[in-house]
Amino acid sequence: MHAKNRLPSSGHNTPSPPASPLRSPRLRHPRAGKSAGKFALNVSNRSVAQRVAWIVLSVLLRRQGVFLFAPLLYISGMLFYMGTVSFDVVPDVIKVRKAPGSVYRSPVLYAKLRHEMDADNSSSDAISTIWKHAKGGDWRPCINKFSGGLPESNGYIYVEANGGLNQQRTSICNAVAVAGYLNATLVIPNFHFHSIWRDPSKFSDIYDEEFFVKTLENDVRIVDSVPGYLMERFDYNLTNVFNFRIKAWAPIQYYKDTVLPRLLEEKFIRISPFANRLSFDAPPEVQRLRCLANYEALRFSNPLLTMGETLVSRMKEKSAKHGGKYISVHLRFEEDMVAFSCCVYDGGSKEREDMIAARERGWKGKFTKPGRVLRPGANRVNGKCPLTPLEVGLMLRGMGFDNDTSIFLASGRIYDSERHMAPLLEMFPLLQTKEMLASPEELAPFKNYSSRMAAIDYTVCLHSEVFVTTQGGNFPHFLLGHRRYLFNGHSKTIRPDKRKLAVYFDNLKIGWKTFKRHMLSMRAHSDSKGIELKRPNDSIYSFPCPNCMCHTNKTEDSKTTSTA
């Protein structure tokens, strides 16, 4: 045998490759003739178009060109198919999925969870065990007061406090701080009549004026009017007095550099409007005066204080099962608040018409300007929609408060109250308002004055075991700080994350146990944020620590004067 040579050579020993076949091997297959005969018979029975198609396919297969023409055939077929489809049906096929939390589905969720919620007996006196942080020994009030005399005054400052009850409170405290810093005499602030609040009350109608002046007498001079000899210079007309238009959140240095020279020259100046006209970040002496005014000097007038304390006593009586502890809820679901939020609930065409009318009545043209687009879904996702009474009830039941918990509801007139309040009363039948706790005769002196009614709500909320804020604003802003001042630094306040709530309320697949776990986590987060220190740009009216309070390691019950 000859060895196999893998290298090419010039000899004749290496066999030549076989010659290429003249035709495709398929045509010489023994069965090819039979198959071809069968196909020939079938082709003869077909139409001309079918025969042509068959011939084209045969040629392509024989010449192995299918790989070249297949893409072209596919594209041609797709173009032919698309030409037969009507694009008018496309919008019916495409469905836009709304963002989670953008739709108000809370009533449907309540109907789904209600049976399991009512059957849940796992809560055990949640109101008595809610706060895990130590209630004493952390912070105590410590505002220093001067005992010496005051130097000669640099002049008189007159301010106009604008807004509602607690915005006016901001004006008063800031005015005290500015007057003390400039060594000026402060005229009792005048309350500007607001087009929305429409309350003509004066300072002495809301606050104990004598107590206010007495508490501050060693720190700031306060008078109820400007001396006649000085008013004579201005023809007894306040409009002739120079008025500073100060920008919002102005630093205290601005008052020293710009306001003081004019005060020394004129001896009498006005600042109007005067609410948020002083920066939250200020020197310790300015902060001390703010603390003194807000937490010690401002006490409600005797009629308001008596009415408020009476309602607190009645709430404690109704909460005897829980040791006199009750929950207070600040609910902002009045018509103007719902209208301003531009959120959509489940009221249909009537709600839409009511909201359009309310926006035009309160803010003429603001919401109908060219290019203004209302995005209720985006507002809800961003946590800007006021919580409904139903949503507040669901949240509190999820947080472990059962249906025998006493709740005080601080609110104006609820929009469409009969419909919206019904589920909240189902969940918490012991719910009370000031109108339910007091007789019409008792409330008559305050009934037509929004600020006085708000002062009564403020007092009852101040002394509750739990305060729930649902929308923000000046009312909870001041209560947060005042409760910290009374409760050793802890606000004992539930501040829900409304962005998360919007997603939970929109999820119709969520079960009661999962929903409750989320609510308990939200409650625990509020507890952990109960004690917080003021940062530079935070409000001292919400964060009294450390400017108005001192830290202590001793466990003691600080007996402080209630400034409700």
C-alpha positions as CSV (number, residue, x, y, z in Angstrom):
1,M,0.0,0.0,0.0
2,H,1.2,3.5,-0.7
3,A,1.5,6.1,2.0
4,K,-1.1,8.9,1.8
5,N,0.5,12.1,0.8
6,R,-1.2,15.3,2.0
7,L,1.0,17.5,0.0
8,P,0.4,18.4,-3.6
9,S,2.8,16.8,-6.2
10,S,3.4,16.9,-9.9
11,G,3.1,13.1,-10.3
12,H,0.0,11.1,-11.3
13,N,-0.5,9.3,-8.0
14,T,-2.9,11.9,-6.6
15,P,-6.4,11.4,-7.9
16,S,-8.1,14.3,-9.4
17,P,-11.4,15.7,-7.8
18,P,-14.5,14.4,-9.4
19,A,-16.1,16.4,-12.2
20,S,-19.0,18.7,-11.2
21,P,-22.4,17.2,-12.1
22,L,-24.1,18.9,-15.0
23,R,-27.4,19.0,-13.2
24,S,-28.7,19.1,-9.7
25,P,-28.4,15.6,-8.1
26,R,-32.1,15.8,-7.2
27,L,-33.1,15.4,-10.8
28,R,-31.1,12.2,-11.1
29,H,-32.5,10.7,-7.9
30,P,-34.2,7.4,-8.7
31,R,-37.5,8.8,-7.2
32,A,-37.3,12.1,-8.9
33,G,-39.1,10.9,-12.0
34,K,-42.0,9.6,-10.0
35,S,-42.3,12.7,-7.9
36,A,-42.0,15.0,-10.9
37,G,-44.7,13.0,-12.5
38,K,-47.1,13.5,-9.6
39,F,-46.3,17.2,-9.4
40,A,-46.8,17.6,-13.2
41,L,-50.3,16.1,-12.9
42,N,-51.1,18.5,-10.0
43,V,-49.8,21.5,-11.8
44,S,-51.9,20.8,-14.8
45,N,-55.0,21.0,-12.7
46,R,-54.2,24.5,-11.2
47,S,-54.9,28.0,-12.4
48,V,-52.5,30.0,-14.5
49,A,-51.4,32.2,-11.5
50,Q,-50.7,29.1,-9.4
51,R,-48.6,27.6,-12.2
52,V,-46.6,30.8,-12.6
53,A,-45.9,30.9,-8.9
54,W,-44.9,27.2,-8.9
55,I,-42.5,27.8,-11.8
56,V,-40.9,30.8,-10.0
57,L,-40.4,28.8,-6.8
58,S,-39.0,25.8,-8.7
59,V,-36.5,28.0,-10.4
60,L,-35.4,29.6,-7.2
61,L,-35.0,26.3,-5.5
62,R,-33.1,24.8,-8.4
63,R,-30.7,27.8,-8.5
64,Q,-30.5,28.0,-4.7
65,G,-31.5,31.7,-4.8
66,V,-34.0,31.6,-2.0
67,F,-31.5,33.1,0.4
68,L,-31.2,36.1,-1.9
69,F,-34.8,36.7,-2.7
70,A,-36.4,35.7,0.7
71,P,-35.9,39.1,2.3
72,L,-37.4,40.8,-0.8
73,L,-40.3,38.5,-0.8
74,Y,-40.9,39.1,3.0
75,I,-40.8,42.9,2.6
76,S,-43.1,42.8,-0.4
77,G,-45.6,40.6,1.5
78,M,-45.5,43.0,4.5
79,L,-46.1,46.0,2.3
80,F,-49.0,44.2,0.6
81,Y,-50.5,43.3,4.0
82,M,-50.1,46.9,5.5
83,G,-51.9,48.3,2.5
84,T,-55.0,46.3,3.4
85,V,-55.1,47.6,7.1
86,S,-57.1,50.7,8.0
87,F,-55.2,53.0,10.4
88,D,-58.4,54.4,11.7
89,V,-58.6,51.5,14.2
90,V,-55.1,52.2,15.7
91,P,-56.3,54.6,18.5
92,D,-58.8,52.0,19.6
93,V,-56.0,49.5,20.0
94,I,-53.5,51.7,21.8
95,K,-54.3,52.2,25.6
96,V,-52.4,54.7,27.7
97,R,-51.7,53.4,31.2
98,K,-52.1,56.0,33.9
99,A,-49.3,56.5,36.4
100,P,-49.8,54.6,39.7
101,G,-51.4,57.0,42.2
102,S,-52.8,59.4,39.6
103,V,-56.5,58.3,39.9
104,Y,-58.8,58.7,42.9
105,R,-59.9,55.1,43.6
106,S,-60.1,55.3,47.4
107,P,-63.8,54.5,47.7
108,V,-63.3,51.3,45.7
109,L,-60.4,50.3,47.9
110,Y,-62.4,51.0,51.0
111,A,-65.2,48.8,49.8
112,K,-62.7,46.0,49.1
113,L,-60.9,46.2,52.4
114,R,-63.7,47.1,54.7
115,H,-64.8,43.6,55.7
116,E,-61.2,42.5,56.5
117,M,-60.5,45.8,58.3
118,D,-63.5,45.4,60.6
119,A,-62.6,41.8,61.3
120,D,-59.0,42.7,62.3
121,N,-58.6,42.4,66.1
122,S,-54.9,42.6,66.2
123,S,-54.7,46.2,67.4
124,S,-54.3,46.6,71.2
125,D,-55.0,50.2,72.5
126,A,-52.7,51.8,69.8
127,I,-53.3,55.3,71.2
128,S,-51.6,54.4,74.5
129,T,-48.6,52.7,72.9
130,I,-48.0,54.8,69.8
131,W,-44.9,56.8,70.7
132,K,-41.8,54.8,71.3
133,H,-39.5,57.7,72.1
134,A,-39.0,58.8,75.7
135,K,-41.6,61.4,76.6
136,G,-39.5,63.1,79.3
137,G,-36.0,64.0,80.0
138,D,-34.9,65.2,76.6
139,W,-35.8,68.9,76.2
140,R,-37.3,71.5,78.4
141,P,-38.4,75.2,77.8
142,C,-35.6,77.6,78.7
143,I,-36.3,81.1,77.4
144,N,-34.3,83.8,79.2
145,K,-36.1,87.0,80.2
146,F,-34.5,90.3,81.0
147,S,-35.2,91.9,84.3
148,G,-33.5,95.3,83.8
149,G,-34.9,98.5,82.3
150,L,-35.0,99.4,78.6
151,P,-32.9,102.2,76.9
152,E,-34.7,105.1,75.3
153,S,-36.8,104.1,72.3
154,N,-35.6,104.9,68.8
155,G,-39.2,105.4,67.6
156,Y,-42.5,103.6,66.9
157,I,-43.2,100.7,64.5
158,Y,-46.6,99.9,63.2
159,V,-47.3,96.7,61.3
160,E,-50.3,95.2,59.5
161,A,-50.6,91.5,60.1
162,N,-52.2,89.8,57.1
163,G,-53.7,86.4,56.5
164,G,-55.5,84.0,58.8
165,L,-55.0,83.3,62.5
166,N,-51.6,81.6,62.3
167,Q,-50.1,83.8,59.5
168,Q,-51.0,86.8,61.8
169,R,-49.2,85.0,64.6
170,T,-46.1,85.0,62.4
171,S,-46.5,88.7,61.9
172,I,-46.8,89.4,65.7
173,C,-43.8,87.3,66.7
174,N,-41.6,88.7,63.9
175,A,-42.7,92.3,64.8
176,V,-41.7,91.7,68.4
177,A,-38.3,90.4,67.3
178,V,-37.7,93.4,64.9
179,A,-38.8,96.0,67.4
180,G,-36.6,94.5,70.2
181,Y,-33.6,94.3,67.8
182,L,-34.0,97.9,66.7
183,N,-34.8,99.1,70.3
184,A,-38.1,100.4,69.0
185,T,-41.6,100.7,70.5
186,L,-44.1,98.3,68.9
187,V,-47.7,99.4,68.4
188,I,-50.1,96.5,68.9
189,P,-50.3,95.0,65.4
190,N,-53.3,95.7,63.3
191,F,-55.1,92.8,61.7
192,H,-55.6,93.3,58.0
193,F,-59.1,92.3,56.8
194,H,-58.5,89.3,54.4
195,S,-60.8,88.7,51.4
196,I,-60.9,85.0,52.0
197,W,-60.9,84.8,55.9
198,R,-63.2,87.8,56.1
199,D,-62.7,88.2,59.9
200,P,-62.8,91.7,61.3
201,S,-61.4,90.6,64.7
202,K,-58.9,92.9,66.4
203,F,-55.8,91.8,68.4
204,S,-57.7,91.9,71.8
205,D,-60.5,89.7,70.3
206,I,-58.0,86.9,69.7
207,Y,-55.3,87.3,72.3
208,D,-55.0,88.5,75.9
209,E,-53.5,91.9,75.2
210,E,-52.7,92.8,78.8
211,F,-50.9,89.5,79.3
212,F,-49.0,90.0,76.1
213,V,-47.7,93.5,77.1
214,K,-46.9,92.4,80.7
215,T,-44.9,89.3,79.6
216,L,-42.7,91.4,77.2
217,E,-42.4,94.5,79.3
218,N,-38.7,94.0,80.1
219,D,-37.7,93.1,76.5
220,V,-39.8,95.2,74.2
221,R,-41.9,98.3,74.7
222,I,-45.5,97.7,73.5
223,V,-48.3,100.3,73.3
224,D,-51.8,100.3,72.0
225,S,-51.5,103.6,70.1
226,V,-49.1,106.2,68.9
227,P,-48.9,109.5,71.0
228,G,-51.0,112.3,69.7
229,Y,-48.1,114.8,69.3
230,L,-46.5,112.3,66.8
231,M,-49.7,111.6,64.9
232,E,-50.2,115.4,64.6
233,R,-47.1,115.5,62.4
234,F,-48.9,113.2,60.0
235,D,-52.3,114.9,60.2
236,Y,-53.6,112.0,62.1
237,N,-53.6,109.9,58.9
238,L,-51.6,106.6,58.8
239,T,-51.4,106.8,55.0
240,N,-49.0,109.8,55.5
241,V,-46.6,107.7,57.5
242,F,-43.7,106.2,55.5
243,N,-44.4,102.6,54.6
244,F,-41.6,100.1,54.1
245,R,-42.3,97.4,51.4
246,I,-40.0,94.8,52.6
247,K,-39.3,91.7,50.6
248,A,-40.1,88.3,52.0
249,W,-37.6,86.5,54.3
250,A,-35.4,89.7,54.6
251,P,-32.4,89.2,56.8
252,I,-32.3,91.0,60.1
253,Q,-29.3,93.0,58.8
254,Y,-31.6,94.7,56.3
255,Y,-33.6,96.2,59.2
256,K,-30.5,97.5,60.8
257,D,-29.0,99.0,57.6
258,T,-32.2,100.3,55.9
259,V,-35.1,100.5,58.3
260,L,-33.3,101.8,61.4
261,P,-31.9,105.0,59.8
262,R,-35.4,105.9,58.5
263,L,-36.9,105.1,62.0
264,L,-34.4,107.4,63.7
265,E,-35.3,110.2,61.2
266,E,-39.1,109.8,61.2
267,K,-39.6,108.4,64.7
268,F,-42.6,106.6,63.3
269,I,-42.7,104.1,60.4
270,R,-45.1,101.5,59.0
271,I,-44.4,98.0,57.6
272,S,-47.3,96.6,55.6
273,P,-47.9,93.9,54.8
274,F,-45.9,92.1,57.5
275,A,-46.1,88.3,57.7
276,N,-43.1,86.5,56.3
277,R,-40.8,89.5,56.2
278,L,-38.0,88.2,58.4
279,S,-35.6,85.3,57.6
280,F,-35.9,82.2,59.7
281,D,-32.1,82.3,60.1
282,A,-31.3,85.0,62.6
283,P,-28.9,85.8,65.5
284,P,-29.7,84.2,68.9
285,E,-31.1,87.4,70.4
286,V,-33.7,87.7,67.6
287,Q,-34.6,84.0,68.0
288,R,-35.0,84.5,71.7
289,L,-37.5,87.3,71.2
290,R,-39.5,85.1,68.7
291,C,-39.6,82.3,71.2
292,L,-40.7,84.6,74.0
293,A,-43.5,86.1,72.0
294,N,-44.8,82.8,70.5
295,Y,-44.5,80.4,73.4
296,E,-44.9,82.6,76.4
297,A,-46.6,86.0,75.6
298,L,-49.3,85.0,73.1
299,R,-52.2,83.6,75.1
300,F,-55.7,83.4,73.7
301,S,-58.3,85.9,75.1
302,N,-60.3,84.6,78.1
303,P,-63.5,83.8,76.1
304,L,-61.5,81.7,73.6
305,L,-59.3,80.1,76.2
306,T,-62.3,79.1,78.3
307,M,-64.2,77.7,75.3
308,G,-61.1,75.7,74.2
309,E,-60.4,74.3,77.6
310,T,-64.0,73.3,78.0
311,L,-63.9,71.3,74.8
312,V,-60.6,69.7,75.8
313,S,-62.2,68.5,79.0
314,R,-65.2,67.1,77.1
315,M,-63.0,65.2,74.7
316,K,-61.1,63.7,77.6
317,E,-64.4,62.6,79.2
318,K,-65.4,60.9,75.9
319,S,-62.0,59.2,75.8
320,A,-62.1,57.7,79.3
321,K,-61.7,54.2,77.9
322,H,-58.2,55.3,76.7
323,G,-57.2,57.2,79.8
324,G,-58.5,60.5,78.4
325,K,-56.3,60.3,75.3
326,Y,-57.7,61.3,72.0
327,I,-56.6,62.0,68.4
328,S,-57.0,65.4,66.7
329,V,-57.1,65.7,62.9
330,H,-56.6,68.9,60.9
331,L,-58.6,68.2,57.7
332,R,-58.3,70.6,54.8
333,F,-61.2,69.5,52.5
334,E,-63.1,72.7,52.2
335,E,-64.4,73.8,48.8
336,D,-61.8,76.5,48.3
337,M,-59.0,74.1,49.2
338,V,-60.2,71.4,46.8
339,A,-60.7,74.0,44.1
340,F,-57.3,75.5,44.5
341,S,-55.6,72.0,44.4
342,C,-57.1,71.3,41.0
343,C,-57.5,67.7,42.0
344,V,-60.4,65.4,40.8
345,Y,-62.4,63.2,43.1
346,D,-65.5,61.1,42.4
347,G,-68.1,63.8,42.2
348,G,-68.6,63.8,38.5
349,S,-70.0,66.7,36.5
350,K,-71.4,68.4,39.6
351,E,-68.0,68.5,41.3
352,R,-66.4,69.8,38.1
353,E,-69.0,72.6,37.9
354,D,-68.6,73.5,41.6
355,M,-64.8,73.6,41.3
356,I,-64.9,75.9,38.2
357,A,-67.2,78.2,40.0
358,A,-65.1,78.2,43.2
359,R,-61.9,79.0,41.3
360,E,-63.5,81.9,39.5
361,R,-65.0,83.2,42.7
362,G,-61.8,83.1,44.7
363,W,-59.1,83.6,42.1
364,K,-60.7,85.3,39.1
365,G,-58.9,84.3,35.9
366,K,-55.9,82.6,37.6
367,F,-56.9,79.1,36.4
368,T,-58.2,80.1,33.0
369,K,-55.2,82.0,31.6
370,P,-54.1,81.0,28.1
371,G,-51.7,78.1,28.3
372,R,-52.7,77.2,31.8
373,V,-53.1,73.4,31.9
374,L,-54.6,71.6,34.9
375,R,-53.0,68.3,35.7
376,P,-55.0,66.6,38.5
377,G,-53.2,63.3,38.0
378,A,-49.8,64.8,38.3
379,N,-50.9,66.7,41.4
380,R,-52.1,63.5,43.0
381,V,-48.9,61.6,42.2
382,N,-46.9,64.5,43.7
383,G,-48.9,64.4,47.0
384,K,-50.6,67.8,46.4
385,C,-54.2,66.6,46.7
386,P,-56.0,67.2,50.0
387,L,-56.9,63.9,51.7
388,T,-60.5,63.1,51.8
389,P,-62.2,62.1,55.1
390,L,-62.4,58.6,53.8
391,E,-58.7,58.5,53.1
392,V,-57.9,59.8,56.6
393,G,-60.1,57.1,58.1
394,L,-58.4,54.3,56.1
395,M,-55.0,55.6,57.0
396,L,-55.7,55.8,60.7
397,R,-57.4,52.3,60.8
398,G,-54.3,51.0,59.0
399,M,-52.1,52.6,61.7
400,G,-53.8,50.5,64.3
401,F,-56.5,52.9,65.7
402,D,-59.7,50.9,66.2
403,N,-63.3,52.2,65.8
404,D,-63.6,53.1,69.5
405,T,-60.9,55.7,69.3
406,S,-62.0,59.3,70.0
407,I,-61.2,61.8,67.3
408,F,-61.5,65.5,67.3
409,L,-61.9,66.9,63.8
410,A,-60.6,70.5,63.2
411,S,-61.9,71.7,59.9
412,G,-63.9,74.3,58.1
413,R,-67.0,73.4,56.2
414,I,-66.2,70.1,54.4
415,Y,-67.1,70.1,50.7
416,D,-70.1,67.9,50.0
417,S,-69.9,66.8,53.6
418,E,-72.8,64.5,53.8
419,R,-71.2,62.2,51.2
420,H,-67.6,62.6,52.1
421,M,-68.0,62.3,55.9
422,A,-70.1,59.2,55.9
423,P,-67.3,56.6,55.5
424,L,-65.1,58.4,58.1
425,L,-68.0,58.2,60.6
426,E,-68.5,54.5,59.8
427,M,-64.8,53.9,60.7
428,F,-64.8,56.2,63.7
429,P,-68.3,56.6,65.2
430,L,-66.9,58.5,68.2
431,L,-65.6,61.4,66.0
432,Q,-66.4,64.9,67.3
433,T,-66.2,68.5,66.0
434,K,-66.5,71.7,68.0
435,E,-70.1,72.0,66.7
436,M,-70.8,68.5,68.1
437,L,-69.1,69.1,71.5
438,A,-70.6,72.6,72.1
439,S,-74.1,73.9,72.0
440,P,-75.1,76.5,69.4
441,E,-75.5,79.0,72.2
442,E,-71.9,78.3,73.4
443,L,-70.5,78.9,70.0
444,A,-72.6,81.9,69.1
445,P,-70.1,84.5,70.1
446,F,-67.4,83.0,67.8
447,K,-69.6,81.5,65.0
448,N,-69.1,84.2,62.3
449,Y,-65.4,84.8,63.0
450,S,-63.1,82.4,61.2
451,S,-60.0,83.2,63.3
452,R,-61.8,82.8,66.6
453,M,-63.2,79.4,65.5
454,A,-59.7,78.4,64.4
455,A,-58.3,79.4,67.8
456,I,-60.8,77.0,69.5
457,D,-59.7,74.2,67.1
458,Y,-56.0,75.1,67.9
459,T,-56.5,74.7,71.6
460,V,-58.2,71.2,71.4
461,C,-55.6,70.0,68.9
462,L,-52.7,71.3,71.1
463,H,-53.7,69.0,74.0
464,S,-54.4,65.8,72.1
465,E,-52.3,62.7,72.4
466,V,-51.9,62.5,68.6
467,F,-52.2,65.3,66.1
468,V,-52.6,64.4,62.4
469,T,-51.9,66.9,59.8
470,T,-53.2,66.2,56.3
471,Q,-52.3,69.2,54.0
472,G,-49.8,71.5,55.6
473,G,-50.2,75.3,56.1
474,N,-49.7,77.7,59.0
475,F,-52.1,75.8,61.4
476,P,-50.0,72.6,61.6
477,H,-46.8,74.6,61.2
478,F,-47.4,76.3,64.5
479,L,-48.9,73.3,66.2
480,L,-45.9,71.2,65.5
481,G,-43.6,73.6,67.4
482,H,-46.1,74.3,70.2
483,R,-46.6,70.6,70.9
484,R,-42.8,70.1,70.9
485,Y,-42.6,72.9,73.4
486,L,-45.2,71.3,75.7
487,F,-44.1,67.6,75.2
488,N,-40.4,67.7,75.9
489,G,-39.3,68.2,72.3
490,H,-41.5,65.5,70.7
491,S,-44.3,66.8,68.5
492,K,-46.4,63.6,68.8
493,T,-47.7,64.3,65.3
494,I,-48.4,62.1,62.4
495,R,-47.2,63.6,59.1
496,P,-48.2,61.1,56.3
497,D,-46.2,60.8,53.1
498,K,-49.0,61.7,50.7
499,R,-47.0,60.5,47.6
500,K,-46.9,57.0,49.0
501,L,-50.5,57.2,50.1
502,A,-51.6,58.1,46.6
503,V,-50.0,54.9,45.3
504,Y,-51.5,52.7,48.1
505,F,-55.0,54.1,47.7
506,D,-54.8,53.6,43.9
507,N,-53.7,49.9,44.2
508,L,-56.9,47.8,44.1
509,K,-54.9,44.6,44.4
510,I,-53.4,45.5,47.8
511,G,-54.6,43.4,50.7
512,W,-55.4,44.6,54.2
513,K,-52.3,43.1,55.8
514,T,-50.0,44.7,53.3
515,F,-51.8,48.0,53.5
516,K,-51.6,47.9,57.3
517,R,-47.9,47.1,57.2
518,H,-47.3,50.2,55.1
519,M,-49.4,52.4,57.4
520,L,-47.6,51.2,60.5
521,S,-44.3,52.0,58.8
522,M,-45.5,55.5,58.1
523,R,-46.6,55.9,61.7
524,A,-43.2,54.8,62.9
525,H,-41.5,57.3,60.6
526,S,-43.6,60.1,62.1
527,D,-42.5,59.0,65.6
528,S,-38.8,59.0,64.5
529,K,-39.2,62.6,63.2
530,G,-41.0,63.8,66.3
531,I,-37.8,65.2,67.9
532,E,-35.9,67.3,65.3
533,L,-33.5,70.2,65.7
534,K,-33.9,73.4,63.8
535,R,-31.6,73.8,60.8
536,P,-30.6,77.2,59.5
537,N,-33.5,77.8,57.2
538,D,-36.2,76.0,59.3
539,S,-38.9,77.9,61.1
540,I,-38.5,78.4,64.8
541,Y,-42.3,78.1,65.1
542,S,-42.0,74.4,64.1
543,F,-38.6,73.6,65.5
544,P,-38.1,75.3,69.0
545,C,-35.1,73.1,69.7
546,P,-32.5,74.3,70.5
547,N,-33.3,78.1,70.4
548,C,-36.3,77.9,72.8
549,M,-35.5,74.7,74.7
550,C,-32.5,73.2,76.5
551,H,-31.4,69.6,76.3
552,T,-31.2,67.7,79.6
553,N,-30.2,64.1,80.4
554,K,-32.2,64.1,83.6
555,T,-35.6,62.5,83.5
556,E,-38.0,65.1,84.9
557,D,-41.4,66.4,84.1
558,S,-41.0,70.0,83.2
559,K,-43.9,72.1,84.5
560,T,-44.4,74.9,81.9
561,T,-46.9,77.5,81.4
562,S,-49.4,76.6,78.7
563,T,-49.6,79.4,76.2
564,A,-52.6,78.1,74.3
